[in-house]
């Protein structure tokens, strides 16, 4: 019944716009504070406008301490809202629109029109000021906790009026929200999928109730964050919602914070990708209604096999046109006039649409879909699990059941270290996550199976195979001890990754001869039986016939201080045609320079190497090893980090800073508090699972530029105050 009402609602909105909507938008508008003692009808005490009249409005400052004057005040049909114009606004240039749905704690009456800015507004304004992104920021406010169809048509009317009288681009609208507003952003997308180009809900309450029409919004990119100990949404409901979207090929990017509760939004807004870029910025910039979903991300095909790549955008537009570029320019595909298209040839694909029969065409797809044929597909791969689709092809026993520890696409962090890529370094790739810390009541038995093939793998007798997988730690406390087995026989005592997060991804490979066997039962087991730590991730499990030549296999890599130098040691095994190793150094983890070269030993067993870097930089130093074969092919080790230049028990860096500050003490860190120069509390972060010497990252991107007091409290009660400069 609800969907049947949508056309009527749309007509009502159009009618309102045609009869009463007017242009009140001006980036130079003054912002007035509500004063009920002022004469009625004055800018500080305006009359409440009649229904269907867009009007300038007021605000009532309360708990917000930063200057909100760039967020202009308006009202429409009882919905007060704030609008932040793009920097250097040019009416001849189109700009995207971000609609923010506030949480239940930021609701207010029509004279408030300020509390909806409490979360997020200063962050997003800062992104505009730093030229990360530019567009309209629309912050509506309502007086009840949950967002529903009572307010969504009014938001549509606001957006339509904005589009009519300014250069807002209706095809690039993103919905974002937290808690009840996270629910609101998904509910808005669900009710009006033709409106929303992307959505980013954080801790969206009752989100599983919105999966009834997932087919309507499956083409829209979604980025959801949620905490393991949250009560609404629970991890079960959030994971269930994500699985519902993935199961039909939808594009959902999931960030599960295993030691967090409900407050996950700052993790989402301030999270970096592997290239040290805000993921949210890229999410904003790529949002467009003409950007197709490639179902299951399936765009590569083997030579000689049929191509069938399904793609599509939101249904319900009036007209669609698809084009293909096979190398000689784009040509229209005859008969491809619906919202979905299945490509049967390699090439670049794009689409555009009309909202109405007499309307203008949208822009073409900003990032065309590439369908390619691989150079070759190895017939030597007997089994491979990439964890990219649901369901995945593994089996596990309690306590590592899929209903408890999920295969996720995207980001899986714990409290202090974030995964921003999969085992191969690909942003947004899938991997299998086992999170025991989030479920401390479980009990464990040594040798529990954590992964296994659902069906036996067919092998050739008397043939050599390689069983390999990537392993990473989510915690340095009691890292998992993984035992690979084939047909129940262990291939080694155990393997264990070092470090945590991105830098701990390590590939392990083991040779196996099938002998008389014709099948192989592949499995991975955890030898460790503890409930503290023991959190890990697996990726890219493969079983391949042994090639004539294999690159060197990494066994271990460590970096330690040796007086004022960095001592690097690494161990490899089964070197064949390895030529040399290059030690690379970085001070930011992104830009690398060669620090030295070590020749390869080319031994079949373990080979031990060492290198001294005599001139490490003050502060953080990053190291990685580049192994180069005789034919020029190469592979990288994991990345290791070490800090130099520490002259006291406390190290704070960088300072000045733009986005975050890293803090390390000899003791255990309890809390970090930031005050402005007037003594007002600006932010506070506590640490319940810190250990001595551990590095903690604290986001300060929400602070305005200026000087602050950084108060650092240790577990033993000692307090140190430092000046912090925010650039």
WOMO-V184343 format. One record per helix or strand. SS is the DSSP state (alpha for helix, beta for strand). FROM is the first residue (numbers start at 1). TO is the last residue. If there is no record, write none. Layout:
ss=SS from=FROM to=TO
ss=SS from=FROM to=TO
//
This chain:
ss=alpha from=2 to=19
ss=beta from=32 to=33
ss=beta from=42 to=42
ss=beta from=45 to=45
ss=beta from=55 to=56
ss=beta from=58 to=59
ss=beta from=71 to=76
ss=beta from=79 to=84
ss=beta from=95 to=101
ss=alpha from=104 to=106
ss=alpha from=115 to=117
ss=alpha from=121 to=129
ss=beta from=135 to=141
ss=alpha from=149 to=165
ss=beta from=168 to=178
ss=alpha from=180 to=191
ss=beta from=198 to=202
ss=alpha from=207 to=210
ss=alpha from=214 to=217
ss=beta from=221 to=227
ss=alpha from=235 to=246
ss=beta from=252 to=257
ss=alpha from=265 to=269
ss=beta from=272 to=272
ss=beta from=278 to=278
ss=alpha from=279 to=285
ss=beta from=293 to=294
ss=alpha from=295 to=297
ss=beta from=300 to=301
ss=beta from=309 to=312
ss=beta from=319 to=325
ss=beta from=330 to=332
ss=beta from=340 to=343
ss=beta from=347 to=354
ss=beta from=361 to=361
ss=beta from=369 to=373
ss=beta from=381 to=385
ss=beta from=394 to=395
ss=beta from=407 to=413
ss=beta from=430 to=434
ss=beta from=448 to=453
ss=beta from=457 to=458
ss=beta from=464 to=473
ss=beta from=482 to=486
ss=beta from=489 to=490
ss=beta from=495 to=495
ss=alpha from=501 to=504
ss=beta from=506 to=513
ss=beta from=519 to=520
ss=beta from=522 to=526
ss=beta from=536 to=545
ss=beta from=553 to=562
ss=beta from=565 to=573
ss=beta from=578 to=586
ss=beta from=593 to=599
ss=beta from=606 to=613
ss=beta from=619 to=629
ss=beta from=634 to=636
ss=beta from=640 to=644
ss=beta from=650 to=653
ss=beta from=657 to=657
ss=beta from=660 to=665
ss=beta from=669 to=676
ss=beta from=681 to=686
ss=beta from=695 to=699
ss=beta from=706 to=714
ss=beta from=719 to=726
//
